Amino acid sequence: MKIQGSQILPASPQQVWDFLDDPTKLAKILPGCERLDPIGPDKYKVAVKFAIAAIGGSFQGTVELRDKKPPKSLGVMMESKGPPGFVRGEGAVQLTAKGKQTELKYSGEAQVGGMIAAVGQRMLDAAARRVIEQIFTMMASELAKAGSE
């Protein structure tokens, strides 16, 4: 499954970078995130609860930030598994100033397996779009709050 898109965020590239580089802030905007704990430089242990259609459950895994070029770009690698199956993915994020805002472009590819893969590609695509929309809505809200303080 491939994903890509862009989002305008109400902050400078440096402010967006600082947000992305802070596990406490990231944990607040990731839907279903129960834990995001550092386990090494730019590597985190993650626990999330997630459901697609009638299939859901808890997933445990890791997230690693790679190829960091502050405040312009970074790569992300993640793996998680749980009773409903597994998810593995790689992605890239690019930040570009647009006036007083930042355009965040993202692209990536994910593999899913187990029962969760049985829901079908269309449902997985729709669920991924919904999660990404939730992340960016929360991130924009948190950045706007920080900018008004």
Secondary structure, 3 states (H helix, E strand, C coil): CEEEEEEEECCCHHHHHHHHCCHHHHHHHCCCEEEEEEEECCEEEEEEEEEECCEEEEEEEEEEEEEEECCCEEEEEEEEEECCEEEEEEEEEEEEEECCEEEEEEEEEEEEEHHHHHHCHHHHHHHHHHHHHHHHHHHHHHHHHHHHC
